[in-house]
Amino acid sequence: MQKKKKYISKDDALLKLQAYCAYQDRCHSEVRSKLLDLGIYGDDLEEIIVALIEDNFLNEERFAKSYARGKFRMKQWGRLKIRRELKFRKISDYCIRKAMEEIEEDDYRKTLKEVILKKKNLTKEPNAYKMRVKLIRYVSGRGYEMEVIKDVINELVF
């Protein structure tokens, strides 16, 4: 048996979404999805989104920058994976470019080195060639670019 949704007013929805956006930066698609879950459609949905943007609760560039910083620092994702996830969330190319500026090249290479060394220490592989292949496959899966991976692996020399 499906639970019946109770009606929520536009003002109540706006308050809920302000709290939702204040807690953590959100992208437009997350907000739109939340409003649809609350049973808000059409013009009301669009007006609430406009109000959130005007009151600076919803800012796509800010979301993209904080998302990129967070995924890079906390999950140690590479630029390719971050870019792909932002595209999936329908973030504009301009905002994605701005988000990529948040990742300093020196930090990027240093983090990649740490990820490679940590994985190397956890991987039991006596064959040096197979070890390199495993490490390259691992970090490319985390979204790092092949050119940068090869540079860093060559610096580390296994």
N, CA, C and O atoms as a DFTB+ gen file, in Angstrom:
632 C
 N C O
     1  1       0.839      -1.185       0.000
     2  2       0.000       0.000       0.000
     3  2       0.887       1.252       0.000
     4  3       1.788       1.385       0.828
     5  1       0.621       2.154      -0.929
     6  2       1.420       3.353      -1.045
     7  2       0.903       4.435      -0.104
     8  3      -0.299       4.672       0.019
     9  1       1.885       5.093       0.566
    10  2       1.522       6.170       1.479
    11  2       1.100       7.388       0.666
    12  3       1.785       7.769      -0.284
    13  1      -0.001       7.987       1.025
    14  2      -0.498       9.151       0.316
    15  2       0.284      10.393       0.755
    16  3       0.454      10.654       1.946
    17  1       0.752      11.147      -0.241
    18  2       1.490      12.371       0.074
    19  2       0.517      13.460       0.478
    20  3      -0.513      13.674      -0.161
    21  1       0.872      14.146       1.561
    22  2       0.000      15.259       1.932
    23  2       0.479      16.508       1.204
    24  3       1.659      16.640       0.879
    25  1      -0.435      17.402       0.959
    26  2      -0.134      18.616       0.221
    27  2       0.749      19.526       1.069
    28  3       0.536      19.672       2.272
    29  1       1.737      20.133       0.428
    30  2       2.609      21.084       1.115
    31  2       2.496      22.413       0.365
    32  3       2.528      22.444      -0.866
    33  1       2.366      23.488       1.101
    34  2       2.195      24.795       0.449
    35  2       3.519      25.253      -0.160
    36  3       4.592      24.757       0.183
    37  1       3.406      26.206      -1.064
    38  2       4.591      26.751      -1.728
    39  2       5.530      27.403      -0.706
    40  3       6.748      27.244      -0.786
    41  1       4.956      28.136       0.252
    42  2       5.778      28.802       1.277
    43  2       6.496      27.789       2.162
    44  3       7.672      27.962       2.483
    45  1       5.780      26.724       2.558
    46  2       6.403      25.677       3.368
    47  2       7.519      24.979       2.592
    48  3       8.575      24.668       3.142
    49  1       7.267      24.743       1.318
    50  2       8.278      24.104       0.471
    51  2       9.518      24.994       0.362
    52  3      10.647      24.506       0.405
    53  1       9.295      26.300       0.220
    54  2      10.420      27.234       0.126
    55  2      11.253      27.182       1.411
    56  3      12.482      27.136       1.356
    57  1      10.585      27.190       2.558
    58  2      11.303      27.110       3.835
    59  2      12.097      25.805       3.955
    60  3      13.250      25.807       4.385
    61  1      11.467      24.699       3.573
    62  2      12.146      23.402       3.623
    63  2      13.383      23.395       2.729
    64  3      14.444      22.908       3.120
    65  1      13.231      23.938       1.535
    66  2      14.347      23.950       0.588
    67  2      15.443      24.926       1.012
    68  3      16.618      24.694       0.725
    69  1      15.076      26.011       1.689
    70  2      16.105      26.916       2.205
    71  2      16.965      26.193       3.241
    72  3      18.188      26.331       3.253
    73  1      16.319      25.431       4.098
    74  2      17.059      24.659       5.101
    75  2      17.902      23.582       4.416
    76  3      19.050      23.351       4.795
    77  1      17.337      22.938       3.427
    78  2      18.022      21.877       2.662
    79  2      19.295      22.430       1.999
    80  3      20.341      21.780       2.015
    81  1      19.198      23.627       1.423
    82  2      20.338      24.238       0.738
    83  2      21.328      24.874       1.716
    84  3      22.523      24.948       1.427
    85  1      20.842      25.330       2.862
    86  2      21.728      25.953       3.847
    87  2      22.616      24.902       4.517
    88  3      23.756      25.185       4.885
    89  1      22.089      23.700       4.670
    90  2      22.830      22.618       5.310
    91  2      24.059      22.242       4.501
    92  3      25.119      21.968       5.063
    93  1      23.916      22.229       3.178
    94  2      24.998      21.806       2.291
    95  2      24.725      22.384       0.913
    96  3      23.568      22.489       0.506
    97  1      25.777      22.761       0.185
    98  2      25.580      23.257      -1.181
    99  2      24.891      22.196      -2.020
   100  3      25.231      21.016      -1.950
   101  1      23.926      22.622      -2.809
   102  2      23.168      21.699      -3.668
   103  2      23.217      22.186      -5.105
   104  3      23.415      23.372      -5.369
   105  1      23.037      21.257      -6.023
   106  2      22.942      21.648      -7.431
   107  2      21.466      21.744      -7.808
   108  3      20.594      21.280      -7.073
   109  1      21.202      22.345      -8.954
   110  2      19.822      22.569      -9.389
   111  2      19.046      21.262      -9.518
   112  3      17.870      21.196      -9.159
   113  1      19.705      20.221     -10.032
   114  2      18.978      18.958     -10.232
   115  2      18.588      18.319      -8.902
   116  3      17.528      17.701      -8.809
   117  1      19.428      18.456      -7.866
   118  2      19.070      17.927      -6.535
   119  2      17.862      18.669      -5.971
   120  3      16.956      18.059      -5.403
   121  1      17.861      19.991      -6.135
   122  2      16.759      20.816      -5.625
   123  2      15.472      20.501      -6.379
   124  3      14.406      20.367      -5.778
   125  1      15.581      20.384      -7.699
   126  2      14.407      20.059      -8.519
   127  2      13.833      18.709      -8.095
   128  3      12.619      18.565      -7.952
   129  1      14.694      17.734      -7.896
   130  2      14.271      16.396      -7.479
   131  2      13.587      16.439      -6.108
   132  3      12.567      15.782      -5.897
   133  1      14.153      17.211      -5.183
   134  2      13.579      17.340      -3.843
   135  2      12.178      17.965      -3.920
   136  3      11.253      17.522      -3.238
   137  1      12.036      18.993      -4.753
   138  2      10.731      19.641      -4.898
   139  2       9.703      18.673      -5.487
   140  3       8.552      18.643      -5.050
   141  1      10.116      17.891      -6.468
   142  2       9.199      16.909      -7.053
   143  2       8.787      15.868      -6.007
   144  3       7.634      15.436      -5.976
   145  1       9.728      15.470      -5.157
   146  2       9.412      14.533      -4.064
   147  2       8.386      15.131      -3.097
   148  3       7.553      14.418      -2.539
   149  1       8.462      16.440      -2.911
   150  2       7.518      17.113      -2.014
   151  2       6.162      17.355      -2.685
   152  3       5.213      17.803      -2.041
   153  1       6.084      17.059      -3.967
   154  2       4.814      17.242      -4.679
   155  2       4.635      18.639      -5.248
   156  3       3.506      19.075      -5.472
   157  1       5.732      19.345      -5.482
   158  2       5.678      20.693      -6.052
   159  2       6.031      20.580      -7.538
   160  3       7.067      20.015      -7.890
   161  1       5.182      21.110      -8.398
   162  2       5.374      20.999      -9.845
   163  2       5.171      22.333     -10.537
   164  3       4.716      23.302      -9.929
   165  1       5.513      22.370     -11.814
   166  2       5.183      23.496     -12.682
   167  2       5.745      24.837     -12.256
   168  3       6.911      24.960     -11.880
   169  1       4.866      25.857     -12.327
   170  2       5.296      27.224     -12.035
   171  2       5.771      27.370     -10.596
   172  3       6.741      28.083     -10.337
   173  1       5.104      26.705      -9.654
   174  2       5.523      26.795      -8.249
   175  2       6.963      26.303      -8.094
   176  3       7.767      26.923      -7.397
   177  1       7.275      25.202      -8.740
   178  2       8.627      24.639      -8.672
   179  2       9.635      25.660      -9.208
   180  3      10.652      25.930      -8.569
   181  1       9.349      26.219     -10.379
   182  2      10.268      27.181     -10.994
   183  2      10.412      28.438     -10.140
   184  3      11.513      28.974     -10.013
   185  1       9.312      28.914      -9.554
   186  2       9.362      30.118      -8.718
   187  2      10.194      29.880      -7.460
   188  3      10.929      30.767      -7.025
   189  1      10.084      28.699      -6.881
   190  2      10.880      28.382      -5.688
   191  2      12.363      28.341      -6.050
   192  3      13.200      28.855      -5.308
   193  1      12.685      27.738      -7.180
   194  2      14.092      27.682      -7.611
   195  2      14.629      29.095      -7.844
   196  3      15.748      29.406      -7.436
   197  1      13.846      29.945      -8.492
   198  2      14.263      31.334      -8.725
   199  2      14.485      32.050      -7.389
   200  3      15.472      32.767      -7.227
   201  1      13.569      31.859      -6.432
   202  2      13.704      32.504      -5.115
   203  2      14.971      32.019      -4.413
   204  3      15.674      32.815      -3.790
   205  1      15.267      30.730      -4.506
   206  2      16.482      30.184      -3.874
   207  2      17.748      30.768      -4.507
   208  3      18.729      31.038      -3.815
   209  1      17.715      30.958      -5.814
   210  2      18.867      31.551      -6.508
   211  2      19.022      33.017      -6.109
   212  3      20.128      33.473      -5.821
   213  1      17.909      33.753      -6.094
   214  2      17.960      35.179      -5.739
   215  2      18.457      35.400      -4.317
   216  3      19.178      36.361      -4.049
   217  1      18.071      34.505      -3.402
   218  2      18.493      34.631      -2.004
   219  2      19.840      33.952      -1.746
   220  3      20.275      33.842      -0.600
   221  1      20.497      33.497      -2.821
   222  2      21.818      32.873      -2.772
   223  2      21.851      31.561      -1.971
   224  3      22.905      31.170      -1.470
   225  1      20.720      30.894      -1.851
   226  2      20.712      29.555      -1.257
   227  2      21.196      28.541      -2.290
   228  3      21.767      27.505      -1.948
   229  1      20.958      28.862      -3.549
   230  2      21.294      27.963      -4.652
   231  2      22.239      28.694      -5.588
   232  3      21.869      29.691      -6.208
   233  1      23.463      28.189      -5.685
   234  2      24.473      28.813      -6.530
   235  2      25.274      27.682      -7.167
   236  3      26.043      26.997      -6.493
   237  1      25.089      27.496      -8.455
   238  2      25.691      26.356      -9.144
   239  2      27.223      26.420      -9.153
   240  3      27.883      25.391      -9.008
   241  1      27.789      27.612      -9.321
   242  2      29.250      27.743      -9.337
   243  2      29.832      27.397      -7.962
   244  3      30.843      26.703      -7.860
   245  1      29.182      27.888      -6.920
   246  2      29.637      27.577      -5.557
   247  2      29.541      26.075      -5.294
   248  3      30.444      25.483      -4.704
   249  1      28.438      25.463      -5.736
   250  2      28.275      24.016      -5.583
   251  2      29.407      23.271      -6.298
   252  3      30.030      22.380      -5.721
   253  1      29.667      23.638      -7.542
   254  2      30.690      22.946      -8.331
   255  2      32.062      23.065      -7.677
   256  3      32.813      22.091      -7.620
   257  1      32.388      24.256      -7.186
   258  2      33.692      24.453      -6.542
   259  2      33.811      23.624      -5.265
   260  3      34.827      22.963      -5.051
   261  1      32.790      23.654      -4.421
   262  2      32.877      22.908      -3.161
   263  2      32.851      21.402      -3.428
   264  3      33.514      20.642      -2.723
   265  1      32.094      20.964      -4.435
   266  2      32.043      19.543      -4.805
   267  2      33.433      19.077      -5.249
   268  3      33.920      18.036      -4.809
   269  1      34.064      19.867      -6.128
   270  2      35.386      19.501      -6.639
   271  2      36.418      19.461      -5.506
   272  3      37.200      18.516      -5.404
   273  1      36.414      20.495      -4.659
   274  2      37.358      20.522      -3.531
   275  2      37.147      19.319      -2.623
   276  3      38.103      18.645      -2.240
   277  1      35.899      19.056      -2.283
   278  2      35.575      17.974      -1.356
   279  2      35.938      16.602      -1.894
   280  3      36.560      15.805      -1.191
   281  1      35.558      16.315      -3.131
   282  2      35.850      14.995      -3.707
   283  2      37.350      14.807      -3.892
   284  3      37.859      13.697      -3.735
   285  1      38.065      15.886      -4.224
   286  2      39.511      15.772      -4.381
   287  2      40.190      15.556      -3.028
   288  3      41.020      14.660      -2.881
   289  1      39.831      16.382      -2.039
   290  2      40.515      16.298      -0.741
   291  2      40.105      15.076       0.074
   292  3      40.949      14.421       0.685
   293  1      38.820      14.774       0.082
   294  2      38.339      13.699       0.951
   295  2      38.423      12.318       0.296
   296  3      38.865      11.352       0.919
   297  1      37.998      12.238      -0.955
   298  2      37.972      10.930      -1.625
   299  2      39.145      10.728      -2.569
   300  3      39.325       9.648      -3.132
   301  1      39.945      11.782      -2.736
   302  2      41.129      11.753      -3.599
   303  2      40.791      11.337      -5.030
   304  3      41.498      10.540      -5.647
   305  1      39.696      11.894      -5.540
   306  2      39.314      11.644      -6.923
   307  2      40.155      12.508      -7.840
   308  3      40.627      13.573      -7.444
   309  1      40.342      12.042      -9.077
   310  2      41.027      12.812     -10.108
   311  2      40.062      13.738     -10.827
   312  3      38.847      13.670     -10.645
   313  1      40.636      14.603     -11.647
   314  2      39.830      15.607     -12.357
   315  2      38.800      14.981     -13.291
   316  3      37.679      15.477     -13.403
   317  1      39.176      13.893     -13.960
   318  2      38.244      13.275     -14.923
   319  2      36.980      12.776     -14.232
   320  3      35.876      12.965     -14.743
   321  1      37.137      12.147     -13.086
   322  2      35.979      11.616     -12.369
   323  2      35.121      12.752     -11.810
   324  3      33.892      12.686     -11.858
   325  1      35.763      13.785     -11.285
   326  2      35.030      14.943     -10.756
   327  2      34.243      15.611     -11.891
   328  3      33.065      15.933     -11.741
   329  1      34.923      15.811     -13.030
   330  2      34.266      16.447     -14.183
   331  2      33.065      15.612     -14.638
   332  3      31.997      16.156     -14.917
   333  1      33.244      14.295     -14.711
   334  2      32.159      13.396     -15.150
   335  2      30.963      13.479     -14.194
   336  3      29.815      13.530     -14.636
   337  1      31.234      13.494     -12.896
   338  2      30.152      13.571     -11.901
   339  2      29.421      14.913     -11.966
   340  3      28.203      14.964     -11.797
   341  1      30.158      16.000     -12.210
   342  2      29.517      17.313     -12.340
   343  2      28.647      17.364     -13.598
   344  3      27.551      17.924     -13.575
   345  1      29.133      16.784     -14.684
   346  2      28.332      16.722     -15.917
   347  2      27.058      15.912     -15.689
   348  3      25.988      16.268     -16.182
   349  1      27.185      14.827     -14.942
   350  2      26.031      13.989     -14.622
   351  2      24.976      14.789     -13.867
   352  3      23.780      14.539     -14.015
   353  1      25.421      15.756     -13.055
   354  2      24.509      16.605     -12.288
   355  2      24.054      17.819     -13.082
   356  3      23.451      18.738     -12.527
   357  1      24.342      17.825     -14.383
   358  2      23.918      18.882     -15.312
   359  2      24.494      20.254     -14.962
   360  3      23.822      21.276     -15.102
   361  1      25.736      20.261     -14.508
   362  2      26.420      21.523     -14.202
   363  2      26.987      22.082     -15.507
   364  3      27.483      21.327     -16.344
   365  1      26.913      23.401     -15.680
   366  2      27.375      24.034     -16.926
   367  2      28.884      23.885     -17.092
   368  3      29.614      23.724     -16.114
   369  1      29.343      23.941     -18.347
   370  2      30.775      23.833     -18.636
   371  2      31.557      24.954     -17.953
   372  3      32.667      24.737     -17.467
   373  1      30.971      26.156     -17.919
   374  2      31.632      27.286     -17.257
   375  2      31.896      26.960     -15.782
   376  3      33.002      27.174     -15.285
   377  1      30.885      26.445     -15.091
   378  2      31.029      26.121     -13.665
   379  2      32.013      24.976     -13.458
   380  3      32.747      24.956     -12.470
   381  1      32.031      24.028     -14.382
   382  2      32.982      22.915     -14.277
   383  2      34.410      23.446     -14.427
   384  3      35.304      23.037     -13.687
   385  1      34.627      24.357     -15.382
   386  2      35.967      24.961     -15.547
   387  2      36.384      25.690     -14.271
   388  3      37.522      25.561     -13.821
   389  1      35.456      26.458     -13.692
   390  2      35.752      27.180     -12.449
   391  2      36.077      26.198     -11.324
   392  3      36.976      26.450     -10.522
   393  1      35.353      25.085     -11.263
   394  2      35.576      24.083     -10.222
   395  2      36.962      23.456     -10.360
   396  3      37.628      23.195      -9.358
   397  1      37.396      23.217     -11.591
   398  2      38.705      22.597     -11.818
   399  2      39.843      23.520     -11.377
   400  3      40.932      23.057     -11.037
   401  1      39.580      24.829     -11.387
   402  2      40.592      25.799     -10.921
   403  2      40.849      25.665      -9.418
   404  3      41.873      26.130      -8.918
   405  1      39.920      25.031      -8.704
   406  2      40.053      24.860      -7.255
   407  2      41.143      23.840      -6.897
   408  3      41.616      23.809      -5.761
   409  1      41.535      23.015      -7.859
   410  2      42.516      21.957      -7.594
   411  2      43.882      22.430      -8.084
   412  3      44.116      22.540      -9.287
   413  1      44.775      22.707      -7.143
   414  2      46.131      23.164      -7.471
   415  2      46.932      22.013      -8.064
   416  3      46.824      20.876      -7.606
   417  1      47.736      22.306      -9.081
   418  2      48.515      21.269      -9.775
   419  2      49.481      20.545      -8.828
   420  3      49.610      19.322      -8.889
   421  1      50.162      21.306      -7.949
   422  2      51.103      20.675      -7.009
   423  2      50.391      19.715      -6.067
   424  3      50.866      18.604      -5.832
   425  1      49.245      20.145      -5.525
   426  2      48.456      19.280      -4.637
   427  2      47.971      18.046      -5.391
   428  3      47.943      16.940      -4.851
   429  1      47.594      18.257      -6.638
   430  2      47.066      17.166      -7.470
   431  2      48.117      16.064      -7.640
   432  3      47.837      14.882      -7.440
   433  1      49.321      16.474      -8.010
   434  2      50.402      15.505      -8.217
   435  2      50.806      14.847      -6.898
   436  3      51.068      13.645      -6.851
   437  1      50.854      15.638      -5.838
   438  2      51.228      15.100      -4.522
   439  2      50.193      14.061      -4.064
   440  3      50.558      12.997      -3.562
   441  1      48.923      14.370      -4.236
   442  2      47.853      13.442      -3.854
   443  2      47.928      12.180      -4.693
   444  3      47.781      11.076      -4.168
   445  1      48.156      12.330      -5.992
   446  2      48.277      11.160      -6.867
   447  2      49.430      10.271      -6.401
   448  3      49.304       9.047      -6.367
   449  1      50.542      10.887      -6.046
   450  2      51.707      10.126      -5.538
   451  2      51.318       9.328      -4.297
   452  3      51.633       8.144      -4.180
   453  1      50.624      10.000      -3.367
   454  2      50.204       9.328      -2.123
   455  2      49.274       8.158      -2.414
   456  3      49.413       7.089      -1.820
   457  1      48.314       8.358      -3.338
   458  2      47.368       7.301      -3.693
   459  2      48.121       6.105      -4.291
   460  3      47.844       4.955      -3.951
   461  1      49.071       6.391      -5.180
   462  2      49.846       5.316      -5.822
   463  2      50.667       4.558      -4.788
   464  3      50.667       3.327      -4.780
   465  1      51.363       5.277      -3.919
   466  2      52.207       4.613      -2.913
   467  2      51.378       3.779      -1.941
   468  3      51.772       2.674      -1.569
   469  1      50.232       4.312      -1.534
   470  2      49.360       3.575      -0.619
   471  2      48.878       2.280      -1.281
   472  3      48.896       1.219      -0.657
   473  1      48.451       2.369      -2.535
   474  2      47.975       1.185      -3.261
   475  2      49.121       0.200      -3.477
   476  3      48.926      -1.012      -3.376
   477  1      50.308       0.711      -3.771
   478  2      51.480      -0.157      -3.987
   479  2      51.776      -0.967      -2.720
   480  3      52.076      -2.159      -2.793
   481  1      51.690      -0.312      -1.566
   482  2      51.974      -0.999      -0.297
   483  2      50.915      -2.050       0.035
   484  3      51.194      -3.000       0.766
   485  1      49.706      -1.886      -0.495
   486  2      48.631      -2.842      -0.231
   487  2      48.568      -3.965      -1.271
   488  3      47.851      -4.948      -1.087
   489  1      49.325      -3.813      -2.365
   490  2      49.262      -4.778      -3.461
   491  2      50.445      -5.737      -3.402
   492  3      51.600      -5.314      -3.353
   493  1      50.146      -7.016      -3.405
   494  2      51.191      -8.043      -3.400
   495  2      51.400      -8.492      -4.839
   496  3      50.649      -9.320      -5.353
   497  1      52.405      -7.953      -5.475
   498  2      52.705      -8.324      -6.856
   499  2      54.215      -8.269      -7.067
   500  3      54.796      -7.184      -7.108
   501  1      54.852      -9.430      -7.202
   502  2      56.317      -9.452      -7.357
   503  2      56.796      -8.931      -8.722
   504  3      57.891      -8.377      -8.815
   505  1      56.004      -9.099      -9.760
   506  2      56.389      -8.677     -11.099
   507  2      56.219      -7.148     -11.226
   508  3      55.113      -6.628     -11.073
   509  1      57.319      -6.441     -11.505
   510  2      57.304      -4.967     -11.562
   511  2      56.378      -4.451     -12.656
   512  3      55.663      -3.471     -12.450
   513  1      56.384      -5.100     -13.814
   514  2      55.524      -4.655     -14.924
   515  2      54.047      -4.786     -14.547
   516  3      53.260      -3.864     -14.762
   517  1      53.676      -5.952     -13.978
   518  2      52.284      -6.164     -13.581
   519  2      51.874      -5.179     -12.482
   520  3      50.733      -4.719     -12.450
   521  1      52.803      -4.861     -11.590
   522  2      52.536      -3.884     -10.519
   523  2      52.206      -2.523     -11.133
   524  3      51.240      -1.874     -10.735
   525  1      53.016      -2.099     -12.104
   526  2      52.764      -0.808     -12.775
   527  2      51.391      -0.803     -13.430
   528  3      50.647       0.171     -13.312
   529  1      51.052      -1.889     -14.121
   530  2      49.769      -1.985     -14.810
   531  2      48.625      -1.886     -13.797
   532  3      47.648      -1.172     -14.023
   533  1      48.754      -2.606     -12.684
   534  2      47.702      -2.567     -11.651
   535  2      47.545      -1.158     -11.085
   536  3      46.426      -0.679     -10.899
   537  1      48.675      -0.494     -10.813
   538  2      48.624       0.859     -10.254
   539  2      48.007       1.844     -11.248
   540  3      47.191       2.685     -10.874
   541  1      48.406       1.731     -12.515
   542  2      47.863       2.626     -13.547
   543  2      46.357       2.410     -13.672
   544  3      45.589       3.370     -13.735
   545  1      45.941       1.151     -13.706
   546  2      44.510       0.844     -13.825
   547  2      43.746       1.400     -12.619
   548  3      42.660       1.961     -12.770
   549  1      44.319       1.242     -11.427
   550  2      43.659       1.701     -10.201
   551  2      43.457       3.216     -10.211
   552  3      42.344       3.696      -9.996
   553  1      44.524       3.965     -10.457
   554  2      44.396       5.428     -10.371
   555  2      43.649       6.013     -11.570
   556  3      43.037       7.074     -11.453
   557  1      43.692       5.342     -12.708
   558  2      42.882       5.856     -13.828
   559  2      41.401       5.641     -13.519
   560  3      40.562       6.433     -13.947
   561  1      41.072       4.584     -12.783
   562  2      39.698       4.356     -12.337
   563  2      39.232       5.399     -11.338
   564  3      38.033       5.626     -11.178
   565  1      40.183       6.032     -10.669
   566  2      39.842       7.110      -9.728
   567  2      39.772       8.460     -10.424
   568  3      39.541       9.483      -9.778
   569  1      39.971       8.469     -11.741
   570  2      39.753       9.694     -12.499
   571  2      40.974      10.532     -12.777
   572  3      40.844      11.711     -13.103
   573  1      42.159       9.962     -12.659
   574  2      43.369      10.721     -12.976
   575  2      43.703      10.554     -14.452
   576  3      43.423       9.513     -15.048
   577  1      44.305      11.589     -15.038
   578  2      44.642      11.590     -16.452
   579  2      45.881      10.730     -16.693
   580  3      46.796      10.709     -15.870
   581  1      45.906      10.023     -17.821
   582  2      46.987       9.088     -18.128
   583  2      48.351       9.769     -18.178
   584  3      49.338       9.208     -17.701
   585  1      48.419      10.976     -18.754
   586  2      49.711      11.675     -18.850
   587  2      50.287      11.935     -17.455
   588  3      51.475      11.720     -17.216
   589  1      49.434      12.397     -16.541
   590  2      49.875      12.717     -15.183
   591  2      50.264      11.424     -14.455
   592  3      51.261      11.392     -13.733
   593  1      49.488      10.376     -14.644
   594  2      49.781       9.086     -14.005
   595  2      51.165       8.605     -14.432
   596  3      51.986       8.229     -13.597
   597  1      51.414       8.622     -15.741
   598  2      52.715       8.143     -16.240
   599  2      53.860       8.986     -15.710
   600  3      54.899       8.447     -15.329
   601  1      53.685      10.309     -15.678
   602  2      54.724      11.192     -15.128
   603  2      55.046      10.825     -13.691
   604  3      56.210      10.665     -13.326
   605  1      54.003      10.693     -12.878
   606  2      54.200      10.430     -11.449
   607  2      54.802       9.043     -11.232
   608  3      55.704       8.886     -10.410
   609  1      54.319       8.046     -11.953
   610  2      54.867       6.692     -11.807
   611  2      56.328       6.657     -12.224
   612  3      57.137       5.982     -11.589
   613  1      56.672       7.375     -13.279
   614  2      58.079       7.434     -13.715
   615  2      58.956       8.155     -12.700
   616  3      60.126       7.813     -12.533
   617  1      58.385       9.165     -12.013
   618  2      59.121       9.861     -10.936
   619  2      59.407       8.896      -9.787
   620  3      60.485       8.916      -9.193
   621  1      58.423       8.056      -9.488
   622  2      58.555       7.148      -8.349
   623  2      59.502       5.989      -8.646
   624  3      60.120       5.457      -7.723
   625  1      59.629       5.593      -9.879
   626  2      60.511       4.504     -10.345
   627  2      60.397       3.248      -9.490
   628  3      60.942       3.172      -8.388
   629  1      59.674       2.264     -10.022
   630  2      59.537       0.985      -9.316
   631  2      60.490      -0.002      -9.929
   632  3      60.551      -1.152      -9.495
